[in-house]
Amino acid sequence: MSLKEELHEAKVELLRLLGLDSTRTTDSLDAMAEGEIKYIRDTKVNLKNTLGSQHLTDKEAALLALAVAVNEKNAALKEAFTRRARDLEATDAEIGEIHALTSLLGINNVFYRFRHFSDNKNYEQMPARIKMTLMARPVLGKEFFELASLAVSAVNGCEACVNSHEQSVRQAGATEERIFDAIRLASVVKGVSAIIN
């Protein structure tokens, strides 16, 4: 088997892993296969390994991946991870809350990143006036809600939010290994989002 054929097969396996049509084409996947870029294999292995974390249930991994897909506005991955989450018995309420969480974090990450980046510290004294009742009694449970919030905040690059959610999720009982695996998964899905759309 030639390298080009091997990479085409890796592309098909990656799409199957996502539950997407294995004949699907994207400019990025096609360019890597045609250019004989072995990263296609790495992407498949990285996704398989992070979705199969020993510190996250399969359902949690699917919901975290869905949060990143929603955050990245990637329709193909939203569809794939919604289907995967449903297959793992995620409820409509849990899936809906992932969408709401991602929207809320989009707001908070911009707002608190601005406060952190700005040299004008007067903004830190002004009330946020951002309603966040979603965080009070999440359907997903406090620990997992904070874990998903941390993952989205890491993807969005909000230092203040990352530190706040990391502390909250540890206080809710998460281990450092669980947190680390959630962030690895979020980073891999962010990368996959760049090549599958």
C-alpha positions as CSV (number, residue, x, y, z in Angstrom):
1,M,0.0,0.0,0.0
2,S,1.4,3.4,-1.0
3,L,1.6,6.2,1.6
4,K,-1.1,8.1,-0.3
5,E,-3.4,5.1,0.0
6,E,-2.5,4.6,3.7
7,L,-3.4,8.2,4.4
8,H,-6.6,7.9,2.5
9,E,-7.5,5.0,4.7
10,A,-6.6,7.0,7.8
11,K,-8.9,9.7,6.6
12,V,-11.7,7.2,6.2
13,E,-11.1,5.8,9.7
14,L,-11.1,9.3,11.2
15,L,-14.5,10.1,9.6
16,R,-15.9,6.7,10.8
17,L,-14.6,7.4,14.3
18,L,-16.6,10.6,14.2
19,G,-19.6,8.8,12.8
20,L,-19.5,10.9,9.6
21,D,-19.9,9.7,6.1
22,S,-16.6,8.1,5.2
23,T,-16.8,9.5,1.6
24,R,-17.0,13.0,3.0
25,T,-14.4,15.4,1.6
26,T,-13.0,18.6,3.1
27,D,-10.3,20.8,1.5
28,S,-8.0,20.3,4.5
29,L,-8.3,16.5,4.6
30,D,-7.9,16.2,0.8
31,A,-4.9,18.5,0.8
32,M,-3.2,16.5,3.6
33,A,-3.9,13.2,1.8
34,E,-2.7,14.5,-1.5
35,G,0.3,16.1,0.0
36,E,1.1,12.9,1.9
37,I,1.0,14.6,5.2
38,K,1.1,12.0,7.9
39,Y,-0.7,14.2,10.4
40,I,-4.0,12.6,9.4
41,R,-2.9,9.5,11.3
42,D,-1.9,11.6,14.3
43,T,-5.3,13.3,14.3
44,K,-7.1,10.0,14.2
45,V,-5.0,8.5,17.1
46,N,-5.3,11.7,19.2
47,L,-9.1,11.8,18.8
48,K,-9.5,8.1,19.6
49,N,-7.2,8.4,22.7
50,T,-8.9,11.5,24.1
51,L,-12.4,10.3,23.5
52,G,-11.4,7.1,25.3
53,S,-10.0,8.8,28.5
54,Q,-9.9,6.7,31.6
55,H,-10.8,9.8,33.7
56,L,-14.0,10.7,31.7
57,T,-17.0,8.5,30.9
58,D,-17.7,8.1,27.2
59,K,-20.8,10.2,27.6
60,E,-18.8,13.0,29.3
61,A,-16.2,12.9,26.6
62,A,-19.0,13.2,23.9
63,L,-20.6,16.2,25.8
64,L,-17.2,17.9,26.2
65,A,-16.4,17.4,22.5
66,L,-19.9,18.8,21.7
67,A,-19.2,21.9,23.7
68,V,-16.1,22.6,21.7
69,A,-17.8,21.9,18.4
70,V,-20.6,24.3,19.4
71,N,-18.0,26.9,20.5
72,E,-16.2,26.5,17.1
73,K,-19.5,26.7,15.2
74,N,-18.6,23.5,13.4
75,A,-21.8,22.0,12.0
76,A,-20.3,18.6,11.1
77,L,-18.8,18.1,14.5
78,K,-21.9,19.3,16.3
79,E,-23.9,16.7,14.4
80,A,-21.3,14.0,15.1
81,F,-20.9,14.6,18.8
82,T,-24.7,15.2,19.4
83,R,-25.3,11.8,17.8
84,R,-22.5,10.2,19.9
85,A,-23.8,11.8,23.1
86,R,-27.4,10.6,22.3
87,D,-26.1,7.1,21.6
88,L,-24.5,7.2,25.1
89,E,-27.9,8.2,26.6
90,A,-27.4,11.9,27.0
91,T,-30.7,13.6,27.5
92,D,-32.2,16.5,25.6
93,A,-31.7,18.6,28.8
94,E,-28.0,17.7,29.0
95,I,-27.4,18.5,25.3
96,G,-29.4,21.7,25.6
97,E,-27.4,22.7,28.6
98,I,-24.1,22.2,26.7
99,H,-25.3,24.6,24.1
100,A,-26.4,27.1,26.7
101,L,-23.1,26.7,28.7
102,T,-21.1,27.4,25.5
103,S,-23.1,30.5,24.8
104,L,-22.6,31.8,28.4
105,L,-18.9,31.0,28.3
106,G,-18.7,32.9,25.0
107,I,-20.0,36.0,26.9
108,N,-17.9,35.5,30.0
109,N,-14.7,34.7,28.2
110,V,-14.8,37.9,26.2
111,F,-15.9,40.0,29.2
112,Y,-13.4,38.7,31.7
113,R,-10.6,38.5,29.2
114,F,-11.1,42.2,28.5
115,R,-11.0,43.0,32.2
116,H,-7.8,41.0,32.6
117,F,-6.1,42.4,29.5
118,S,-7.0,46.0,30.0
119,D,-4.5,48.2,31.8
120,N,-7.4,50.3,33.1
121,K,-8.1,48.6,36.4
122,N,-11.3,50.7,36.9
123,Y,-13.2,48.1,34.8
124,E,-12.6,45.5,37.5
125,Q,-14.6,47.6,40.0
126,M,-17.6,47.9,37.7
127,P,-20.4,45.3,38.2
128,A,-20.5,42.7,35.4
129,R,-24.3,42.7,35.2
130,I,-24.3,39.4,33.3
131,K,-27.0,37.0,34.3
132,M,-25.7,33.5,35.0
133,T,-28.6,31.6,36.6
134,L,-27.6,28.6,34.4
135,M,-24.6,28.0,36.8
136,A,-26.8,27.8,39.9
137,R,-28.3,24.3,39.5
138,P,-27.0,22.8,36.3
139,V,-28.6,19.6,34.9
140,L,-25.1,18.3,34.2
141,G,-24.2,18.5,37.9
142,K,-21.9,21.2,39.4
143,E,-18.6,19.3,38.9
144,F,-19.2,18.4,35.2
145,F,-20.7,21.8,34.4
146,E,-17.5,23.4,35.8
147,L,-15.3,21.0,33.9
148,A,-17.1,21.8,30.6
149,S,-16.8,25.5,31.5
150,L,-13.1,25.1,32.1
151,A,-12.6,23.3,28.8
152,V,-14.4,26.0,26.8
153,S,-12.6,28.8,28.7
154,A,-9.3,27.1,27.8
155,V,-10.2,26.9,24.1
156,N,-11.2,30.6,24.2
157,G,-8.0,31.7,26.0
158,C,-9.5,33.4,29.0
159,E,-6.9,33.2,31.8
160,A,-9.2,34.6,34.5
161,C,-11.9,32.1,33.6
162,V,-9.6,29.2,33.4
163,N,-8.2,29.9,36.9
164,S,-11.7,30.4,38.3
165,H,-13.2,27.2,36.8
166,E,-10.2,25.1,37.5
167,Q,-10.4,26.1,41.2
168,S,-14.2,25.5,41.2
169,V,-14.0,22.1,39.5
170,R,-11.3,20.9,42.0
171,Q,-13.4,22.1,44.9
172,A,-16.3,20.1,43.4
173,G,-14.1,17.0,43.6
174,A,-12.4,16.6,40.2
175,T,-8.9,15.2,40.1
176,E,-6.1,16.9,38.3
177,E,-5.9,13.9,35.9
178,R,-9.6,14.3,35.0
179,I,-9.1,18.0,34.4
180,F,-6.0,17.4,32.3
181,D,-7.9,14.8,30.2
182,A,-10.8,17.2,29.6
183,I,-8.4,19.9,28.4
184,R,-6.5,17.5,26.1
185,L,-9.9,16.4,24.6
186,A,-10.9,20.0,24.1
187,S,-7.6,20.9,22.4
188,V,-7.8,17.9,20.1
189,V,-11.5,18.7,19.1
190,K,-10.4,22.3,18.5
191,G,-7.7,21.0,16.1
192,V,-10.1,18.5,14.4
193,S,-12.5,21.4,13.9
194,A,-9.9,23.1,11.7
195,I,-9.8,20.3,9.2
196,I,-13.3,18.8,9.3
197,N,-16.2,21.2,8.5
